[in-house]
Amino acid sequence: MPDFSHRVEQVSISGIREVFEAASEDAINLGLGQPDFPAPEHAREAAVEAIRAGDADGYTSNKGTLELREAIAAKHARDNDLDVDPGNVIATSGGSEALHIALEAHVDADEEVIYPDPGFVSYEALTHLAGGTPRPVELRDDLTLDPADVEAAITDDTAAFVVNSPANPTGAVQSPADMREFARIADEHDVLCISDEVYEHIVFEGEHRSPAEFAESDNVVVINAASKAYSMTGWRLGWVTGSDERIERMLRVHQYGQACASAPAQYAAEAALSGPQDRVGEMVDAFEERRNVLLDGLEDMGLQTPTPKGAFYAMPEVPEGWVEEVIDRGVVVVPGAAFGDGGEGYARISYATDMEQLKEAIDVMSAATAAVR
């Protein structure tokens, strides 16, 4: 058998997936990173209408339909006070592909990519697949990323650093001052800042700001998606925006690997972005209520948990054997080490599930906590 590439041999199946496969079929799943709400009805209907009209049968532009890119540009003006040219947007197969093409277009062999640890599992894996060298940076006690630590980690070999706020797996929200610093670092050190803003609307405390708002150069690209804000994870529709030159290079990767994002999903996302936004607020209110119930439960168990200010994850410090005990009792949680060495001794709990199941899971976790102490 021919050898496999060195790049792929450095990547393993996600630890999150391993946890799911180990759990029983009737387990309460607090490991899943997707909202438990239906996608907006007007978004679904837009896809159905496009399919019935035959508008979704063929390829779209490599970058996506003009109407979708205009809706994305309008979204950035509305939510981020950013003037985005629709020509500088690429619609992608989810935020994951947007991350992939951003790294492929900017990272040469053995160049370094700095990212938070613990952090989203794709940052390390996609760096390897681009031929780069991962450079994880540990987080502050409140699980935010310190700009000073990012700046200290930069070397002559650094190609990019990743910022994720609100963050997966921690739920942390970076301050506007931090985001301003990340933009300064990208400008002054002439390295790329990849800002992963997929959870931008799910904020309970503080505010979401993009480093693109503060950048004085074109050294920031922004990743986003319809997945979390509109509960459209299965539609696989994300996007990346940046300067004309950066988009042109990312398009070279995208057009050969993907050609274009799914046409029906593009019509659905256009409707989600440009239509009523009430559902987003309703989801955020529900997540905040669940967060508070979960935090109270974890506090009653005596587990120290940095308060998550966004997304729909909490990351408590847990005793040895806790994750295994919880899973054995029928609740799926993810060991923090699945997100990097900095996650050792933590667990990620998703509260993107209904309140009844969440309360049941809290009772199970409480019993598991007593059992391992």
C-alpha positions as CSV (number, residue, x, y, z in Angstrom):
1,M,0.0,0.0,0.0
2,P,1.4,3.5,-0.9
3,D,2.2,5.7,2.1
4,F,-0.2,8.4,3.2
5,S,0.7,12.0,3.2
6,H,2.5,13.4,6.2
7,R,-0.1,16.1,6.6
8,V,-3.0,13.7,7.0
9,E,-1.0,11.4,9.3
10,Q,-0.7,14.4,11.7
11,V,-4.5,14.6,11.9
12,S,-6.8,12.2,13.9
13,I,-10.5,11.8,14.1
14,S,-12.0,14.4,16.4
15,G,-12.1,13.5,20.1
16,I,-15.7,14.9,20.1
17,R,-16.7,12.2,17.7
18,E,-15.1,9.5,19.8
19,V,-17.2,10.6,22.8
20,F,-20.4,10.4,20.8
21,E,-19.6,6.9,19.6
22,A,-18.9,5.7,23.1
23,A,-22.2,7.0,24.5
24,S,-25.5,5.0,24.5
25,E,-28.2,5.7,22.0
26,D,-30.6,7.1,24.6
27,A,-28.0,9.4,26.3
28,I,-28.7,13.1,26.9
29,N,-26.4,14.8,24.5
30,L,-24.6,17.9,26.0
31,G,-21.7,17.5,23.5
32,L,-23.4,18.7,20.4
33,G,-22.4,22.1,19.1
34,Q,-25.6,23.0,17.3
35,P,-28.8,24.9,18.4
36,D,-31.8,22.8,19.1
37,F,-34.2,25.3,17.3
38,P,-35.5,24.9,13.8
39,A,-34.1,27.1,11.1
40,P,-36.2,30.2,10.3
41,E,-39.3,29.3,8.3
42,H,-38.7,32.1,5.8
43,A,-35.2,30.7,5.1
44,R,-36.5,27.2,4.5
45,E,-39.2,28.6,2.2
46,A,-36.7,30.5,0.2
47,A,-34.8,27.3,-0.5
48,V,-38.0,25.5,-1.4
49,E,-39.0,28.2,-3.8
50,A,-35.6,28.3,-5.5
51,I,-35.7,24.5,-5.9
52,R,-39.3,24.6,-7.4
53,A,-38.4,27.4,-9.7
54,G,-35.3,25.5,-11.0
55,D,-33.0,28.3,-9.7
56,A,-30.9,26.0,-7.6
57,D,-30.2,23.3,-10.2
58,G,-27.0,24.7,-11.6
59,Y,-23.7,26.1,-10.4
60,T,-23.7,29.6,-8.9
61,S,-20.7,32.0,-9.2
62,N,-17.7,30.5,-7.5
63,K,-18.1,33.3,-4.9
64,G,-21.8,32.7,-4.5
65,T,-24.9,34.5,-5.8
66,L,-24.6,38.2,-6.0
67,E,-27.8,38.5,-3.9
68,L,-26.4,36.4,-1.1
69,R,-23.1,38.4,-1.1
70,E,-25.1,41.6,-1.0
71,A,-27.0,40.3,2.0
72,I,-23.8,39.4,3.7
73,A,-22.3,42.9,3.0
74,A,-25.5,44.4,4.4
75,K,-25.3,42.2,7.5
76,H,-21.7,43.5,8.2
77,A,-22.8,47.1,7.8
78,R,-25.8,46.5,10.1
79,D,-24.1,44.5,12.8
80,N,-20.4,45.4,12.6
81,D,-20.3,48.9,11.0
82,L,-18.1,47.5,8.3
83,D,-18.1,48.6,4.7
84,V,-17.8,45.2,2.9
85,D,-17.7,45.0,-0.9
86,P,-19.9,42.1,-2.1
87,G,-17.1,41.3,-4.5
88,N,-14.9,40.6,-1.5
89,V,-17.1,37.8,-0.1
90,I,-16.9,34.1,-0.8
91,A,-19.8,31.9,0.2
92,T,-18.4,28.6,1.5
93,S,-19.5,25.2,2.7
94,G,-19.9,26.2,6.3
95,G,-17.5,28.2,8.4
96,S,-15.2,25.1,8.4
97,E,-14.5,25.5,4.7
98,A,-13.9,29.3,5.1
99,L,-11.3,28.5,7.8
100,H,-9.7,25.9,5.5
101,I,-9.3,28.1,2.5
102,A,-8.1,31.0,4.6
103,L,-5.3,28.9,6.0
104,E,-4.5,27.2,2.6
105,A,-4.2,30.6,0.9
106,H,-1.9,32.1,3.6
107,V,0.2,29.4,5.2
108,D,3.3,27.9,3.6
109,A,5.1,24.7,4.6
110,D,6.4,24.9,8.2
111,E,5.0,28.4,8.8
112,E,3.4,28.9,12.2
113,V,-0.3,29.5,13.1
114,I,-1.1,30.8,16.5
115,Y,-4.5,29.9,18.0
116,P,-6.2,29.6,21.5
117,D,-5.7,26.5,23.6
118,P,-8.2,25.2,24.4
119,G,-9.7,26.1,21.1
120,F,-11.9,24.8,18.3
121,V,-10.6,21.5,17.1
122,S,-10.3,22.6,13.5
123,Y,-7.6,25.2,14.1
124,E,-4.8,22.6,14.8
125,A,-6.0,20.1,12.2
126,L,-6.4,22.6,9.4
127,T,-3.0,24.1,10.1
128,H,-1.5,20.6,9.7
129,L,-3.4,20.1,6.5
130,A,-2.1,23.4,5.1
131,G,1.5,22.1,5.9
132,G,1.9,24.6,8.7
133,T,3.1,24.3,12.3
134,P,0.5,24.7,15.1
135,R,1.4,27.2,17.9
136,P,-1.2,26.9,20.6
137,V,-1.4,29.7,23.2
138,E,-2.8,29.1,26.7
139,L,-5.7,31.2,27.8
140,R,-6.2,33.5,30.8
141,D,-7.9,32.3,33.9
142,D,-11.2,33.6,32.5
143,L,-10.6,31.5,29.4
144,T,-10.1,34.6,27.1
145,L,-7.1,34.9,24.8
146,D,-4.5,37.5,26.0
147,P,-3.2,39.7,23.1
148,A,0.1,40.1,24.9
149,D,0.5,36.3,24.8
150,V,-0.3,36.2,21.1
151,E,2.2,39.0,20.4
152,A,4.9,37.2,22.5
153,A,4.3,34.0,20.4
154,I,4.9,35.7,17.1
155,T,8.2,34.7,15.4
156,D,9.7,35.3,11.9
157,D,7.9,32.1,10.9
158,T,4.4,33.2,11.9
159,A,1.9,33.4,9.1
160,A,-1.3,33.9,11.0
161,F,-3.1,33.9,14.3
162,V,-6.7,32.9,15.0
163,V,-9.1,34.8,17.2
164,N,-12.5,33.3,18.2
165,S,-15.1,35.3,20.0
166,P,-17.5,34.2,21.3
167,A,-15.5,31.1,21.7
168,N,-15.9,27.4,21.2
169,P,-15.3,25.5,23.6
170,T,-15.2,28.1,26.4
171,G,-18.0,30.5,25.8
172,A,-15.6,33.4,26.4
173,V,-16.2,36.8,24.9
174,Q,-13.1,39.0,24.1
175,S,-13.4,42.6,25.2
176,P,-13.4,45.5,22.6
177,A,-10.0,46.5,23.9
178,D,-8.6,43.0,23.2
179,M,-10.0,43.1,19.7
180,R,-8.4,46.5,19.1
181,E,-5.1,45.0,20.3
182,F,-5.4,42.0,17.9
183,A,-5.9,44.4,15.0
184,R,-2.8,46.4,16.1
185,I,-0.8,43.2,16.3
186,A,-1.8,42.1,12.8
187,D,-0.9,45.6,11.5
188,E,2.4,46.1,13.3
189,H,3.8,42.6,12.8
190,D,2.4,42.1,9.3
191,V,0.7,38.8,10.1
192,L,-2.8,37.7,9.2
193,C,-5.5,37.8,11.9
194,I,-8.2,35.2,11.1
195,S,-11.3,36.3,13.1
196,D,-13.7,33.4,13.6
197,E,-17.0,35.1,14.4
198,V,-19.5,32.3,13.9
199,Y,-21.1,32.8,17.4
200,E,-21.1,36.6,17.1
201,H,-24.8,37.0,17.9
202,I,-24.9,34.7,20.9
203,V,-23.6,37.2,23.6
204,F,-25.1,37.5,27.1
205,E,-22.5,39.9,28.7
206,G,-20.2,42.3,27.0
207,E,-20.4,42.9,23.3
208,H,-19.0,41.4,20.1
209,R,-16.6,43.5,18.2
210,S,-14.6,42.4,15.2
211,P,-10.8,43.2,14.9
212,A,-11.7,44.2,11.3
213,E,-13.3,47.3,12.8
214,F,-10.0,48.5,14.1
215,A,-7.5,47.3,11.5
216,E,-5.5,49.9,9.5
217,S,-4.2,47.3,7.0
218,D,-5.8,44.4,5.1
219,N,-4.4,41.9,7.6
220,V,-7.7,40.7,9.0
221,V,-10.1,38.3,7.4
222,V,-13.4,37.5,8.9
223,I,-15.0,34.0,9.0
224,N,-18.8,33.7,9.7
225,A,-21.7,31.4,8.9
226,A,-25.5,30.9,9.1
227,S,-24.9,27.8,11.2
228,K,-25.3,29.1,14.8
229,A,-27.2,32.4,14.6
230,Y,-29.9,30.9,12.4
231,S,-29.7,27.2,13.6
232,M,-28.7,26.1,10.1
233,T,-25.7,23.8,10.8
234,G,-26.9,21.2,8.3
235,W,-27.2,23.7,5.5
236,R,-23.5,24.2,5.4
237,L,-23.4,27.8,4.5
238,G,-20.6,30.1,5.7
239,W,-18.5,32.9,4.2
240,V,-15.2,34.7,4.4
241,T,-14.5,38.3,3.7
242,G,-11.3,40.2,3.3
243,S,-9.4,42.4,0.9
244,D,-9.6,42.0,-2.8
245,E,-6.1,40.4,-3.0
246,R,-6.8,38.0,-0.1
247,I,-10.2,37.0,-1.5
248,E,-8.7,36.3,-4.9
249,R,-6.1,33.9,-3.4
250,M,-8.8,32.1,-1.2
251,L,-11.0,31.8,-4.3
252,R,-8.2,29.9,-6.1
253,V,-8.5,27.2,-3.3
254,H,-12.3,27.3,-3.1
255,Q,-13.0,27.0,-6.8
256,Y,-11.0,23.8,-7.1
257,G,-12.1,22.1,-3.9
258,Q,-15.7,23.2,-3.8
259,A,-16.7,25.1,-7.0
260,C,-19.5,26.8,-5.1
261,A,-21.5,26.5,-2.0
262,S,-24.8,24.6,-2.2
263,A,-27.2,26.6,-4.3
264,P,-30.3,25.9,-2.2
265,A,-28.4,26.8,1.0
266,Q,-27.4,30.1,-0.6
267,Y,-31.0,31.1,-1.2
268,A,-31.9,30.1,2.4
269,A,-29.0,32.0,3.9
270,E,-29.9,35.1,1.9
271,A,-33.4,35.0,3.3
272,A,-32.1,34.4,6.9
273,L,-29.7,37.3,6.7
274,S,-32.1,39.8,5.1
275,G,-35.4,38.8,6.7
276,P,-36.7,39.2,10.2
277,Q,-34.1,38.8,13.0
278,D,-36.5,38.2,15.9
279,R,-35.7,34.4,16.1
280,V,-32.1,35.2,16.8
281,G,-33.0,37.2,19.9
282,E,-35.4,34.5,21.1
283,M,-32.7,31.9,20.8
284,V,-30.2,34.0,22.7
285,D,-32.7,34.6,25.5
286,A,-33.3,30.9,25.8
287,F,-29.6,30.1,25.8
288,E,-29.0,32.7,28.5
289,E,-31.7,31.2,30.7
290,R,-30.2,27.7,30.3
291,R,-26.7,29.0,31.0
292,N,-27.9,30.4,34.3
293,V,-29.5,27.1,35.3
294,L,-26.4,25.2,34.3
295,L,-24.1,27.5,36.2
296,D,-26.2,27.2,39.3
297,G,-26.1,23.5,39.1
298,L,-22.3,23.4,38.6
299,E,-21.9,25.7,41.5
300,D,-24.0,23.4,43.7
301,M,-21.7,20.5,42.7
302,G,-18.7,22.6,43.8
303,L,-17.2,22.7,40.3
304,Q,-15.4,25.9,39.4
305,T,-16.6,27.4,36.1
306,P,-15.5,30.6,34.4
307,T,-18.7,32.4,33.5
308,P,-19.4,31.9,29.8
309,K,-20.5,35.3,28.4
310,G,-21.5,33.9,25.0
311,A,-22.0,30.9,22.6
312,F,-23.7,28.0,24.3
313,Y,-20.9,26.2,26.1
314,A,-19.6,26.1,29.7
315,M,-16.2,24.7,30.6
316,P,-16.0,23.7,34.3
317,E,-12.9,22.3,36.0
318,V,-13.7,18.7,36.8
319,P,-12.0,16.0,39.0
320,E,-10.2,13.0,37.4
321,G,-12.6,10.4,36.0
322,W,-15.6,12.9,36.0
323,V,-16.2,12.8,32.2
324,E,-16.1,9.0,32.1
325,E,-18.5,8.8,35.0
326,V,-20.9,11.2,33.5
327,I,-20.9,9.4,30.1
328,D,-21.4,6.0,31.8
329,R,-24.4,7.5,33.5
330,G,-26.0,8.5,30.2
331,V,-25.0,12.1,29.6
332,V,-22.6,13.1,26.8
333,V,-20.0,15.7,27.6
334,V,-16.7,16.3,26.0
335,P,-13.3,16.1,27.8
336,G,-11.5,19.5,27.6
337,A,-8.4,17.8,26.3
338,A,-10.2,17.2,23.0
339,F,-9.6,20.9,22.4
340,G,-5.9,21.0,23.3
341,D,-3.5,20.5,26.1
342,G,-4.9,23.6,27.8
343,G,-8.2,21.9,28.2
344,E,-6.8,19.1,30.4
345,G,-8.8,19.0,33.6
346,Y,-11.9,20.7,32.1
347,A,-15.0,19.4,30.3
348,R,-17.1,21.1,27.7
349,I,-20.8,21.1,28.3
350,S,-23.2,22.4,25.6
351,Y,-26.5,23.7,26.8
352,A,-28.0,23.8,23.3
353,T,-30.7,21.4,24.5
354,D,-34.2,21.9,26.0
355,M,-34.5,22.9,29.6
356,E,-36.1,19.6,30.8
357,Q,-33.2,17.5,29.4
358,L,-30.7,20.0,30.8
359,K,-32.1,19.8,34.3
360,E,-32.2,16.0,34.1
361,A,-28.5,16.0,33.0
362,I,-27.6,18.3,35.9
363,D,-29.0,15.7,38.3
364,V,-26.9,13.0,36.6
365,M,-23.8,15.2,36.7
366,S,-24.4,15.9,40.4
367,A,-24.5,12.2,41.2
368,A,-21.4,11.6,39.1
369,T,-19.6,14.4,40.9
370,A,-20.4,12.8,44.3
371,A,-19.2,9.4,43.0
372,V,-15.8,10.5,41.9
373,R,-14.9,12.6,45.0
